[in-house]
Amino acid sequence: MIVSIMHPAYIPWLGYFDRISKSNIHIVLDDVAMDKSSKTKFTNRNKIRTSNGWSWLTVPLKSVARSDEKVISDLEISPGINWSEKHWKTIQSNYSRSNYYSRYSDYFENFYQQDWTHLAQMLEESRRYLLQELGIQTQQLRSSELSPQSKKADLILELCIKVGATTYLSGPFGRDYLDEGAFEKAGIELKYHDYVHPAYDQCFDGFEPYMSVVDLLFNHGVKSLEILNS
């Protein structure tokens, strides 16, 4: 039983979906605070390809005092900021000539017209759709459903034990904080997912890696999973 655990992310990059596709169970880590690391902070932002290289799309959040930091499942989107229209227009202007624009545009247009109030709800809906369109059928669970008691690295191990993992597929940064001895003692093999990013044709000259998976879908449609896993 291969298990992966990750924070939810806004229109995630290819490696996010590759790790899920290589798992039997994926746990969405939604009952912890949002990651603030500049290297891994993608809960409310991601990159798309543009004629100038790439651009951030960021979902604005209500500010939260450090003394009362909310978990991801409780994060609220800032009202009164017309971010969704901006995101949709940016996607339109950069992908309207892509090969598979007509296949996905109706969904995204409707998605960005919704009045989203909570980030987790919005991420769950987009994740459902993206997994469906990629053809990934890995079982999904939320950490909040499992009522874990541990924190940080111990939390990951507890979640693995709760779902009967025999292998935990960690991201590469897990090397910095996971207790490999604890996993071994629990009888769980620890593997690291070092994703090698494939190159593929994009809308503009040159290739920019680490874009949102929407870049791959708009350009390659039904072949996206094959490219992503390559």
Secondary structure, DSSP 8 states (H G I E B T S, - for coil): -EEEEE---SS-BHHHHHHHHT-SEEEE--SSB----TTT--SSEEEEEETTEEEEEE--B----GGG--BGGG-BB-TT--HHHHHHHHHHHHHTTSTTHHHHHHHHHHHHHS---BHHHHHHHHHHHHHHHHT---EEEEHHHH-----HHHHHHHHHHHTT-SEEEE-GGGGGT--HHHHHHTT-EEEE----------SSSS---S-BHHHHHHHHGGGHHHHHH-
